Amino acid sequence: MGKLLLYNMALEKLGDSLSGVLRKISRAGLIDERLVKEVIKDIQRALLSADVNVKLVMKISKKIQERALKEKPKAGLGRKEHIITILYEELSNLLGSSKNYSLPNKSRILMVGLQGSGKTTTTVKLARYFSKRGLSTSIIAADTYRPAAYEQLFQLAEPFKIRIYGEPENKNAIEIVKYGLQELNTSIVILDTAGRHRKEEELFKEMREINKKFKPDEKFLVIDSNIGQQAGAQAKAFHESIGITGVILTKLDGSARGGGALSAVAETGAPVRFIGVGEKMGDLEVFNPERFISRILGMGDLQTLLEKAKGVLDEKKAKEMLKGDFTLDDLYEQLQSIKKMGPLNSVLSMIPGMGMSLPKEASNVTEEKFRKFLIIMDSMTVKERAKPKIINASRMKRVARGAGSEPEDVKELMNYYKLMHNAFKGFGKRGMKRGFSPGALSKIMKGMKF
């Protein structure tokens, strides 16, 4: 049975469609067979529009329909939550293994891929990913075919003080690998190689020789998500040649065919380890099935959000938030810092409930809303920001006057604060590994409407 992979940040239309499905379930007065079949058709359209294989779409939709009509809700769940849970579970099951990529203490990583897949940029992103986590990292530049490949690597890596070994004038990739290993003594050594196509046998022969000489612990295939379902044939060819241990999918920040690429790659049995979600050097994420499903269904992804926040927010402050010690001062700091963590709509999709409540053109609307929130908080006293519970109706009126807004705006801010406070508190209790439970989704769906 093939595995289905979809990614929300890249496939905004898919995320909107599936969020619409959840809203339809949540707002329904009666959950009957007619509604279930309507929902199934919506799910099918959403997956097909993301270029997912038709057979896989039919298989998952049939399974969801059977369970929704035949299974009884588990204790504590109503019919609506039950169907949402089924959708969550079936999408998760088709993702394959839920095991995270474990951070190595010492590894050699071979990077291979098609020409134009973004392999060199991804190599630097990966090096930065490891170096940010305290591992000494270096790169061997062994692409001897593409002009200025070494220069590109150097320019991308230099700002992050990542060491590069290369011999621009040497056209023998095997020699470069040999001398690079003698020269470098870092915990992580990443080898960037020339791009090649599955039909280029000479280049594949060289790749096998490099693999034998380098003796990598990891062999990552870099694939551009824009090639859609053709990714499967490419992944299969590389896998049969050197036995790839993982796939990195790039350009998932705007691909309309990302679902096709992900589902095709998954059918080869090669795990997707990382995903490129933007052009910046920090726009590389470990692929985690549960987080992915949570985000695509609008349930948030607080773990990835906190990981992104590590370089922006104080670590001690993040731990306090997980304990529920979340004040309006913390919210103020977060709203000011959010832009530093990436595109606003992508960051907001990681906040529980926000993924479903964000309308089209969300980033502009939400940025305006956040600016208003900041002005309102500026009008509060130090004591009010530290102890939000003391803010009653009369205080709301005073704060609104000072901010040049209406009491309803202050109330909206307080509702948003409560949503965030409860989300962090609940997430902290469940622990970093479990994430948001589908059973809690109906409550979140009644939260803020931006």
KEVOBA-269671 format. One line per field, with one value per residue (C-alpha): residue number from 1; residue in one letter; x, y, z. Coordinates in steps of 0.5 Angstrom, whole numbers, plus 500, padded with zeros to 3 digits. Example, Ala and Ser with C-alpha at 12.3 -4.5 7.8 and 13.67 -1.06 7.14 Angstrom:
2
num	[1,2]
residuo	[a,s]
u	[525,527]
v	[491,498]
w	[516,514]
This chain:
450
num	[1,2,3,4,5,6,7,8,9,10,11,12,13,14,15,16,17,18,19,20,21,22,23,24,25,26,27,28,29,30,31,32,33,34,35,36,37,38,39,40,41,42,43,44,45,46,47,48,49,50,51,52,53,54,55,56,57,58,59,60,61,62,63,64,65,66,67,68,69,70,71,72,73,74,75,76,77,78,79,80,81,82,83,84,85,86,87,88,89,90,91,92,93,94,95,96,97,98,99,100,101,102,103,104,105,106,107,108,109,110,111,112,113,114,115,116,117,118,119,120,121,122,123,124,125,126,127,128,129,130,131,132,133,134,135,136,137,138,139,140,141,142,143,144,145,146,147,148,149,150,151,152,153,154,155,156,157,158,159,160,161,162,163,164,165,166,167,168,169,170,171,172,173,174,175,176,177,178,179,180,181,182,183,184,185,186,187,188,189,190,191,192,193,194,195,196,197,198,199,200,201,202,203,204,205,206,207,208,209,210,211,212,213,214,215,216,217,218,219,220,221,222,223,224,225,226,227,228,229,230,231,232,233,234,235,236,237,238,239,240,241,242,243,244,245,246,247,248,249,250,251,252,253,254,255,256,257,258,259,260,261,262,263,264,265,266,267,268,269,270,271,272,273,274,275,276,277,278,279,280,281,282,283,284,285,286,287,288,289,290,291,292,293,294,295,296,297,298,299,300,301,302,303,304,305,306,307,308,309,310,311,312,313,314,315,316,317,318,319,320,321,322,323,324,325,326,327,328,329,330,331,332,333,334,335,336,337,338,339,340,341,342,343,344,345,346,347,348,349,350,351,352,353,354,355,356,357,358,359,360,361,362,363,364,365,366,367,368,369,370,371,372,373,374,375,376,377,378,379,380,381,382,383,384,385,386,387,388,389,390,391,392,393,394,395,396,397,398,399,400,401,402,403,404,405,406,407,408,409,410,411,412,413,414,415,416,417,418,419,420,421,422,423,424,425,426,427,428,429,430,431,432,433,434,435,436,437,438,439,440,441,442,443,444,445,446,447,448,449,450]
residuo	[m,g,k,l,l,l,y,n,m,a,l,e,k,l,g,d,s,l,s,g,v,l,r,k,i,s,r,a,g,l,i,d,e,r,l,v,k,e,v,i,k,d,i,q,r,a,l,l,s,a,d,v,n,v,k,l,v,m,k,i,s,k,k,i,q,e,r,a,l,k,e,k,p,k,a,g,l,g,r,k,e,h,i,i,t,i,l,y,e,e,l,s,n,l,l,g,s,s,k,n,y,s,l,p,n,k,s,r,i,l,m,v,g,l,q,g,s,g,k,t,t,t,t,v,k,l,a,r,y,f,s,k,r,g,l,s,t,s,i,i,a,a,d,t,y,r,p,a,a,y,e,q,l,f,q,l,a,e,p,f,k,i,r,i,y,g,e,p,e,n,k,n,a,i,e,i,v,k,y,g,l,q,e,l,n,t,s,i,v,i,l,d,t,a,g,r,h,r,k,e,e,e,l,f,k,e,m,r,e,i,n,k,k,f,k,p,d,e,k,f,l,v,i,d,s,n,i,g,q,q,a,g,a,q,a,k,a,f,h,e,s,i,g,i,t,g,v,i,l,t,k,l,d,g,s,a,r,g,g,g,a,l,s,a,v,a,e,t,g,a,p,v,r,f,i,g,v,g,e,k,m,g,d,l,e,v,f,n,p,e,r,f,i,s,r,i,l,g,m,g,d,l,q,t,l,l,e,k,a,k,g,v,l,d,e,k,k,a,k,e,m,l,k,g,d,f,t,l,d,d,l,y,e,q,l,q,s,i,k,k,m,g,p,l,n,s,v,l,s,m,i,p,g,m,g,m,s,l,p,k,e,a,s,n,v,t,e,e,k,f,r,k,f,l,i,i,m,d,s,m,t,v,k,e,r,a,k,p,k,i,i,n,a,s,r,m,k,r,v,a,r,g,a,g,s,e,p,e,d,v,k,e,l,m,n,y,y,k,l,m,h,n,a,f,k,g,f,g,k,r,g,m,k,r,g,f,s,p,g,a,l,s,k,i,m,k,g,m,k,f]
u	[500,503,504,501,505,502,505,501,506,507,500,496,490,490,490,484,480,481,480,474,472,473,469,463,463,464,458,453,447,447,452,449,451,449,454,459,459,459,465,469,468,471,477,478,477,482,487,487,488,494,497,496,495,488,489,491,486,480,484,484,477,474,477,475,468,467,470,466,459,461,465,462,465,470,469,469,468,462,460,464,470,470,470,475,479,478,481,487,489,488,492,497,497,498,504,508,513,512,520,523,530,535,541,547,553,558,556,558,552,552,548,546,540,538,540,537,534,537,542,547,543,540,547,548,542,543,550,547,541,547,551,546,545,552,555,562,560,564,562,566,565,565,561,566,561,557,561,562,559,565,564,557,558,563,558,552,556,561,556,555,562,561,568,568,574,574,579,576,581,581,576,577,571,574,581,577,573,580,583,577,576,584,583,577,575,568,563,559,562,557,559,556,556,554,547,545,539,537,539,546,549,556,555,551,557,561,556,557,565,564,559,564,570,566,563,557,552,547,545,540,537,535,528,525,517,515,517,510,509,515,519,518,522,528,528,527,533,538,535,537,544,546,541,539,537,533,529,530,524,525,521,515,514,510,509,502,505,508,503,505,512,511,506,511,517,513,512,519,519,525,523,522,527,527,523,525,520,523,529,532,538,533,528,529,525,525,519,515,508,504,506,505,498,496,498,495,488,489,491,497,505,507,513,516,514,518,524,524,523,530,534,529,525,529,529,528,522,519,520,515,510,510,508,503,506,504,503,501,508,510,505,507,514,512,508,514,518,514,516,523,521,519,513,507,502,506,508,501,499,503,499,493,486,490,490,483,481,486,482,485,490,491,498,496,489,493,499,494,491,497,499,493,494,501,498,493,498,502,496,496,499,505,501,495,500,503,496,491,486,485,483,475,470,472,479,478,474,480,485,481,481,488,489,484,480,474,472,471,478,481,476,478,485,484,480,486,491,486,487,494,495,491,494,501,499,495,501,506,502,502,509,513,512,505,502,495,490,484,479,481,480,472,474,480,475,471,476,479,476,481]
v	[500,507,512,519,525,532,539,545,550,549,547,553,551,544,547,552,546,541,547,548,541,541,547,544,538,543,547,542,541,533,528,523,519,525,530,524,523,530,531,525,529,535,531,528,534,537,531,531,539,537,533,526,520,518,511,513,519,513,509,514,517,510,508,515,514,507,508,515,511,504,506,508,515,513,515,523,524,527,525,531,530,523,524,529,524,519,524,526,518,516,521,520,512,514,518,512,512,517,517,523,524,523,528,525,526,525,523,524,526,525,530,527,530,532,538,544,541,546,541,546,551,545,543,550,550,543,545,551,546,542,548,551,545,545,541,543,542,543,541,538,541,536,538,538,540,546,552,556,551,552,559,559,554,559,565,561,558,564,568,562,561,554,551,549,544,545,545,549,547,539,536,529,529,522,526,532,527,524,530,533,528,528,536,536,534,536,532,533,533,534,532,536,533,534,534,528,525,518,516,519,512,515,520,515,511,517,517,510,511,517,513,508,513,517,512,516,515,518,519,524,525,532,533,539,539,542,535,532,525,524,525,517,515,519,517,510,510,514,509,503,505,507,506,513,513,520,525,532,536,543,549,547,554,555,549,547,540,538,533,529,529,527,522,519,519,516,510,508,507,513,517,524,527,535,540,546,551,558,561,563,559,558,555,548,543,536,533,530,526,528,535,536,533,538,544,542,541,547,544,548,546,549,544,547,554,553,551,557,561,559,564,569,568,567,559,560,564,559,554,558,559,551,551,556,562,566,574,579,582,575,576,583,580,574,579,583,577,573,576,574,567,567,569,571,566,560,562,563,556,553,556,552,554,559,555,554,561,565,567,569,575,573,576,583,582,579,584,590,586,585,592,594,589,592,599,596,593,599,603,598,599,594,591,589,586,582,580,580,577,584,587,588,592,598,597,595,602,606,602,602,610,610,606,610,603,600,596,590,591,590,584,581,581,578,572,571,572,566,562,562,562,555,552,553,551,544,543,543,538,533,534,536,529,529,535,537,532,531,531,538,541,543,547,551,551,556,561,567,569,573]
w	[500,498,503,502,504,504,506,509,508,501,499,502,498,500,508,506,503,509,514,510,511,519,519,516,521,527,524,522,526,525,523,518,512,507,511,511,504,503,507,503,497,499,502,495,491,496,495,488,487,491,485,490,486,484,487,494,494,493,498,504,503,503,509,512,510,513,519,520,518,522,528,535,538,543,551,551,544,540,533,531,534,532,525,526,530,524,519,523,524,517,514,520,518,511,513,515,521,526,528,528,525,531,531,530,534,529,522,514,510,502,498,492,487,480,477,479,485,490,493,494,498,501,503,507,510,513,515,519,522,525,527,530,535,537,532,529,521,515,507,502,495,490,485,479,473,475,474,480,485,490,490,491,497,500,499,502,508,510,514,518,519,516,514,506,503,496,490,484,479,481,476,480,485,488,490,493,497,499,501,504,509,511,512,516,523,525,528,521,515,509,502,496,489,482,480,476,472,473,466,466,467,467,473,477,476,479,485,487,487,491,496,496,498,503,507,509,515,511,504,503,496,494,490,487,489,483,479,482,481,477,483,485,479,480,488,486,481,486,492,487,486,493,498,500,507,506,502,503,499,497,494,498,500,493,490,487,486,493,494,488,489,497,495,490,494,499,495,494,502,502,509,508,513,512,508,505,506,504,501,507,510,516,512,513,518,520,517,522,520,527,526,519,520,526,522,515,519,523,530,530,531,538,538,531,533,539,535,531,537,540,536,537,544,551,552,560,557,553,559,563,558,557,565,564,566,560,561,557,557,554,549,547,546,542,537,536,535,530,524,525,525,518,514,518,515,516,523,525,522,528,533,535,532,528,521,521,523,518,512,505,505,512,513,511,516,522,521,522,528,531,531,534,539,541,541,546,551,551,554,560,566,568,573,568,563,569,572,566,570,574,567,568,564,567,565,558,557,560,556,549,550,551,545,541,540,542,548,543,541,548,549,543,545,552,548,544,550,554,547,547,555,555,549,552,559,556,551,557,561,555,553,547,544,544,541,540,541,536,541,544,537,537,543,539,533,537,539,535,528,525]
